[in-house]
């Protein structure tokens, strides 16, 4: 909760609208190697169009022009296929990669340097008014198709794996995967890029495979102990083979998978 309060305070002291729009444009070149020119980004990136439209509609929303804000948001959704409620609070250098089927609810709060991929939902779990959407702190990366639901807090630099469903608070510097989302990695103290943003959300551990590997290891230990009790020859040694399935090298292309 303290992170959310700190983040909200940082969002309040923001520069002018034009400066924020320039930052939104510049951050695309930092996080998308496919971006080649400013003209290309301005004319062909729906995620950028969605963010620019939201900046304007949010200003209208804050000044009490609620219907014009909603109508501008509707036009932006029609053009970009990204639905951001004008009441949502979005921080600086916000980037939506590929910009398709992203939904951000009214009371959602997004910090600085946050990256969302296509299909992400920051949704609510209640029909009651008030805070019902999530809060994302600075530097969060949310993979494609992930759903973050309810008035929960996602800490700084958290990575959310693709297609995960997160319904509980997540501390800073964690990796979350699965349905429902589970914390499977802690990166506190690990090396970070110079800009503080880590987009390596493809490097996600597999908790199911890890559990299976632990079970297989335990079974082998029990088989050896049973063979000793029965005075039988020890079972065959399977060290070096895949510990998660019987396909061997067909599915495991990296040493970390064994």
C-alpha positions, 0 to 999 in steps of 0.5 A, a space after each residue: 500500500 505504501 508503494 501505491 501512495 508513493 507512486 500516486 504522489 509521484 504521478 501528481 508532480 508531472 510536467 506539462 502535457 506536451 512534455 509527457 507526449 514527447 516522452 511517450 514517443 521517445 520511449 517507443 524507440 527504447 523498447 521496440 527495436 522495430 521502430 525506425 522513425 518518428 513518422 512511422 511511430 506517429 502514423 502506424 503505432 496504435 499503442 501510441 495513438 491510444 496513449 496520446 488519446 488517453 492523455 487528452 481525454 484524461 485532461 478533459 475528465 479531470 476538468 469535469 468534461 466527462 461526456 467529451 472525455 468518454 466520447 474521445 476515449 470511444 473514438 480512440 478505442 474505435 481507432 486503436 482497439 485499445 480501451 482506456 477509461 479516461 478516469 484511469 491514471 497513467 504515468 510517464 513513458 507508458 508503452 503498449 506494444 502492438 496495441 490490441 485488445 488492451 483494457 484499462 479500467 476507470 480506477 486503475 493507476 499505472 506508474 512510470 515506465 510501465 510496458 503492456 503487451 497486447 491482450 492485457 486487462 487491468 480490470 475490476 472484480 466488483 460492481 461497487 463504485 470506488 477503487 476496484 482496479 489494480 495499481 501498477 508501480 514503476 517499471 512493471 512489464 505485463 506479458 501478452 494476454 495477462 489479466 490483473 484483476 481487482 484493487 491490488 498493488 503490483 510492486 516495482 519492476 514486477 514481471 507478469 508472464 503471458 496469460 497469467 491471471 493475478 488477483 493478489 498483491 505482488 511485492 517488488 522485483 518478483 516474477 508472476 506466472 500461472 492461473 491464478 498467478 504465483 510468485 515464482 522468482 525473486 530478482 531483488 539485487 540482480 543486475 538491471 538494465 541502465 534504464 531500469 526496465 527489463 523486458 526479458 519476460 520470456 525468461 520465466 520459470 516453469 513451476 509445474 516442470 520444477 515440481 515434476 522434476 522434484 518428484 522424479 528426483 525423490 522417486 529415484 532416491 526412494 528406488 535406490 533406498 528400496 533396492 538397498 533394503 531388498 539387496 538388489 542392484 541399484 536402478 539405472 542412473 538417469 542423470 543427464 536426462 530430461 527431468 520433466 518428460 521422456 522426450 529428451 533433447 526433442 523438447 529441451 534445448 538448453 541446459 537449464 531445462 535438464 
